[in-house]
Amino acid sequence: MSWEASLPSLWQRVWDELEQGVCVAAHPARRPTFATISADGPALRTVVLRGIDRQSCTFEVHTDTASRKIAEVRTDPRVGAHVWLPEIALQIRLWAIAEVTEADPNRWSKIPPKSQIVYGGSPTPGTPISEPRDHTPGATIERFATLTCRVTRADIVHLGQDLHRRAVYEAPDWSGQWVAP
Ligand SMILES: Cc1cc2nc3c(=O)[nH]c(=O)nc-3n(C[C@H](O)[C@H](O)[C@H](O)COP(=O)(O)O)c2cc1C
């Protein structure tokens, strides 16, 4: 039986692919679209998937504490993530609750110095500047934040040659439910 044909194997494949996204730089799950709720409506941006934990159904994103998404999460912790995997025709949509951890020294020490410079810098993200060189990057652990996102719901679509399949999975049992595509 193929992986997309049963609810448990489809769910397992979702987490296998997310794990690949964490480990393999070129994998399409590496760069999900990450959504927050802003005062202006939905706010979307690309991020790097930094970690997953399939037992707790969480995923992790790193960001600058001064970025808009942190203010948005502090106001409303509901977030979303979207991944499209063209080679296996799979769409993953996740709803989650985000928790902010600031300046974690363990995670910080694992980031190469050339990558640490995206957390910090002056002026802060989104500040108007006269031209691009008017921004100075800087590695500042106090500006390094981890968003640990606890998934509460997932909506999965597989575009098979014979059949389009769609399933919704919800906490806490994650048994899944087929729905019309
Ligand atoms: C390929 C790619 C990967 C990115 N990865 C991250 C990331 O992991 N964390 C992050 O905060 N911003 C990342 N960004 C920048 C965001 O897309 C966004 O521009 C920035 O975080 C500001 O978003 P905000 O103002 O909505 O907070 C990435 C951008 C691109 C194009």
The ligand as an SDF file (V2000), in Angstrom:
LIG
                    3D

 31 33  0  0  0  0  0  0  0  0999 V2000
   14.8700   31.9520    1.9650 C   0  0  0  0  0  0  0  0  0  0  0  0
   14.5710   32.8500    3.1390 C   0  0  0  0  0  0  0  0  0  0  0  0
   14.7370   32.3450    4.4160 C   0  0  0  0  0  0  0  0  0  0  0  0
   14.4560   33.1530    5.5200 C   0  0  0  0  0  0  0  0  0  0  0  0
   14.5840   32.6260    6.7780 N   0  0  0  0  0  0  0  0  0  0  0  0
   14.2410   33.3630    7.8550 C   0  0  0  0  0  0  0  0  0  0  0  0
   14.2630   32.8160    9.1760 C   0  0  0  0  0  0  0  0  0  0  0  0
   14.5920   31.6520    9.3960 O   0  0  0  0  0  0  0  0  0  0  0  0
   13.8960   33.6190   10.2040 N   0  0  0  0  0  0  0  0  0  0  0  0
   13.5020   34.9160   10.0130 C   0  0  0  0  0  0  0  0  0  0  0  0
   13.1800   35.5810   10.9890 O   0  0  0  0  0  0  0  0  0  0  0  0
   13.4630   35.4700    8.7920 N   0  0  0  0  0  0  0  0  0  0  0  0
   13.8180   34.7250    7.7000 C   0  0  0  0  0  0  0  0  0  0  0  0
   13.7510   35.2630    6.4490 N   0  0  0  0  0  0  0  0  0  0  0  0
   13.3180   36.6580    6.2910 C   0  0  0  0  0  0  0  0  0  0  0  0
   11.7910   36.7210    6.4190 C   0  0  0  0  0  0  0  0  0  0  0  0
   11.1940   36.1780    5.2590 O   0  0  0  0  0  0  0  0  0  0  0  0
   11.2840   38.1490    6.6790 C   0  0  0  0  0  0  0  0  0  0  0  0
   11.6380   38.9860    5.6140 O   0  0  0  0  0  0  0  0  0  0  0  0
   11.8310   38.7180    7.9850 C   0  0  0  0  0  0  0  0  0  0  0  0
   11.8880   37.7150    8.9900 O   0  0  0  0  0  0  0  0  0  0  0  0
   10.9660   39.8790    8.4810 C   0  0  0  0  0  0  0  0  0  0  0  0
    9.6710   39.4040    8.6820 O   0  0  0  0  0  0  0  0  0  0  0  0
    8.6200   40.1100    9.6660 P   0  0  0  0  0  0  0  0  0  0  0  0
    8.8290   41.5920    9.5110 O   0  0  0  0  0  0  0  0  0  0  0  0
    7.3020   39.6500    9.1850 O   0  0  0  0  0  0  0  0  0  0  0  0
    8.9340   39.6510   11.0620 O   0  0  0  0  0  0  0  0  0  0  0  0
   14.0260   34.4810    5.3400 C   0  0  0  0  0  0  0  0  0  0  0  0
   13.8580   34.9740    4.0390 C   0  0  0  0  0  0  0  0  0  0  0  0
   14.1290   34.1840    2.9710 C   0  0  0  0  0  0  0  0  0  0  0  0
   13.9320   34.7400    1.5730 C   0  0  0  0  0  0  0  0  0  0  0  0
  1  2  1  0
  2  3  1  0
  2 30  2  0
  3  4  2  0
  4  5  1  0
  4 28  1  0
  5  6  2  0
  6  7  1  0
  6 13  1  0
  7  8  2  0
  7  9  1  0
  9 10  1  0
 10 11  2  0
 10 12  1  0
 12 13  2  0
 13 14  1  0
 14 15  1  0
 14 28  1  0
 15 16  1  0
 16 17  1  0
 16 18  1  0
 18 19  1  0
 18 20  1  0
 20 21  1  0
 20 22  1  0
 22 23  1  0
 23 24  1  0
 24 25  2  0
 24 26  1  0
 24 27  1  0
 28 29  2  0
 29 30  1  0
 30 31  1  0
M  END
$$$$
